[in-house]
């Protein structure tokens, strides 16, 4: 049985982490927000956009 796993570079990891965090904090629907993402929930209230994570 071959159990070798692909190794990723730090850059690949950071890109994947940034993508996941952006999805989780800005795009994922929240039940508490009537299934809207935080970004879409803020728009009608003229709130500022949710800042993105800069890595």
Secondary structure, 3 states (H helix, E strand, C coil): CCCCCCCCCHHHHHHHHHHHHHHHHHHCCEHHHCCECHHHHHHCCCCCCCCCCCC
